[in-house]
Protein backbone atom coordinates (compact mmCIF):
# COMPACT_ATOMS: atom_id res chain seq x y z
CA UNK A 1 0.00 0.00 0.00
CA UNK A 2 1.44 3.38 -0.99
CA UNK A 3 0.51 6.68 0.59
CA UNK A 4 1.04 10.16 -0.78
CA UNK A 5 1.55 13.35 1.22
CA UNK A 6 -1.81 14.66 2.43
CA UNK A 7 -2.61 18.28 1.62
CA UNK A 8 -5.44 20.34 3.08
CA UNK A 9 -7.04 23.60 1.97
CA UNK A 10 -5.28 26.81 2.93
CA UNK A 11 -7.00 29.53 4.91
CA UNK A 12 -8.73 27.40 7.50
CA UNK A 13 -8.62 28.64 11.09
CA UNK A 14 -5.93 26.89 13.13
CA UNK A 15 -6.14 26.95 16.91
CA UNK A 16 -3.06 28.56 18.42
CA UNK A 17 -0.52 26.40 20.20
CA UNK A 18 -1.15 23.22 18.22
CA UNK A 19 1.40 21.83 15.82
CA UNK A 20 -0.04 21.58 12.35
CA UNK A 21 2.43 19.06 10.92
CA UNK A 22 2.71 15.48 12.12
CA UNK A 23 4.79 12.68 10.71
CA UNK A 24 3.95 9.03 10.29
CA UNK A 25 5.68 5.97 8.89
CA UNK A 26 5.18 2.26 8.83
CA UNK A 27 6.86 -0.01 11.36
CA UNK A 28 7.66 -2.47 8.56
CA UNK A 29 9.71 0.32 6.90
CA UNK A 30 11.88 0.97 10.00
CA UNK A 31 15.40 -0.43 10.34
CA UNK A 32 14.69 -2.47 13.48
CA UNK A 33 18.23 -1.98 14.80
CA UNK A 34 17.42 1.75 15.23
CA UNK A 35 14.04 1.32 16.96
CA UNK A 36 14.30 2.63 20.54
CA UNK A 37 13.95 0.38 23.55
CA UNK A 38 10.75 1.08 25.43
CA UNK A 39 10.92 1.34 29.24
CA UNK A 40 9.39 -1.64 31.05
CA UNK A 41 7.95 0.49 33.85
CA UNK A 42 7.79 4.15 32.77
CA UNK A 43 7.34 6.67 35.58
CA UNK A 44 5.59 9.30 33.45
CA UNK A 45 3.57 9.42 30.24
CA UNK A 46 6.49 11.26 28.62
CA UNK A 47 8.78 8.32 29.41
CA UNK A 48 6.37 6.02 27.60
CA UNK A 49 5.36 8.25 24.70
CA UNK A 50 8.23 10.55 23.75
CA UNK A 51 10.92 9.17 21.44
CA UNK A 52 14.16 11.12 21.64
CA UNK A 53 16.33 8.85 19.48
CA UNK A 54 16.53 8.91 15.70
CA UNK A 55 14.47 6.28 13.93
CA UNK A 56 16.22 5.14 10.77
CA UNK A 57 14.11 3.96 7.85
CA UNK A 58 15.12 1.15 5.52
CA UNK A 59 16.75 2.23 2.24
CA UNK A 60 14.16 3.77 -0.10
CA UNK A 61 11.57 4.20 2.70
CA UNK A 62 10.55 7.47 4.30
CA UNK A 63 8.30 9.15 6.84
CA UNK A 64 5.34 11.13 5.50
CA UNK A 65 4.27 14.60 6.58
CA UNK A 66 0.61 15.17 7.36
CA UNK A 67 -0.91 18.62 7.82
CA UNK A 68 -3.85 18.95 10.16
CA UNK A 69 -6.09 21.74 11.37
CA UNK A 70 -8.02 21.23 14.58
CA UNK A 71 -11.69 22.05 14.26
CA UNK A 72 -12.97 24.21 17.13
CA UNK A 73 -15.95 22.77 19.01
CA UNK A 74 -19.40 23.87 17.80
C-alpha positions as CSV (number, residue, x, y, z in Angstrom):
1,X,0.0,0.0,0.0
2,X,1.4,3.4,-1.0
3,X,0.5,6.7,0.6
4,X,1.0,10.2,-0.8
5,X,1.6,13.3,1.2
6,X,-1.8,14.7,2.4
7,X,-2.6,18.3,1.6
8,X,-5.4,20.3,3.1
9,X,-7.0,23.6,2.0
10,X,-5.3,26.8,2.9
11,X,-7.0,29.5,4.9
12,X,-8.7,27.4,7.5
13,X,-8.6,28.6,11.1
14,X,-5.9,26.9,13.1
15,X,-6.1,27.0,16.9
16,X,-3.1,28.6,18.4
17,X,-0.5,26.4,20.2
18,X,-1.1,23.2,18.2
19,X,1.4,21.8,15.8
20,X,0.0,21.6,12.3
21,X,2.4,19.1,10.9
22,X,2.7,15.5,12.1
23,X,4.8,12.7,10.7
24,X,4.0,9.0,10.3
25,X,5.7,6.0,8.9
26,X,5.2,2.3,8.8
27,X,6.9,0.0,11.4
28,X,7.7,-2.5,8.6
29,X,9.7,0.3,6.9
30,X,11.9,1.0,10.0
31,X,15.4,-0.4,10.3
32,X,14.7,-2.5,13.5
33,X,18.2,-2.0,14.8
34,X,17.4,1.7,15.2
35,X,14.0,1.3,17.0
36,X,14.3,2.6,20.5
37,X,14.0,0.4,23.6
38,X,10.7,1.1,25.4
39,X,10.9,1.3,29.2
40,X,9.4,-1.6,31.0
41,X,8.0,0.5,33.8
42,X,7.8,4.1,32.8
43,X,7.3,6.7,35.6
44,X,5.6,9.3,33.5
45,X,3.6,9.4,30.2
46,X,6.5,11.3,28.6
47,X,8.8,8.3,29.4
48,X,6.4,6.0,27.6
49,X,5.4,8.3,24.7
50,X,8.2,10.6,23.7
51,X,10.9,9.2,21.4
52,X,14.2,11.1,21.6
53,X,16.3,8.9,19.5
54,X,16.5,8.9,15.7
55,X,14.5,6.3,13.9
56,X,16.2,5.1,10.8
57,X,14.1,4.0,7.9
58,X,15.1,1.1,5.5
59,X,16.7,2.2,2.2
60,X,14.2,3.8,-0.1
61,X,11.6,4.2,2.7
62,X,10.5,7.5,4.3
63,X,8.3,9.2,6.8
64,X,5.3,11.1,5.5
65,X,4.3,14.6,6.6
66,X,0.6,15.2,7.4
67,X,-0.9,18.6,7.8
68,X,-3.8,19.0,10.2
69,X,-6.1,21.7,11.4
70,X,-8.0,21.2,14.6
71,X,-11.7,22.1,14.3
72,X,-13.0,24.2,17.1
73,X,-16.0,22.8,19.0
74,X,-19.4,23.9,17.8
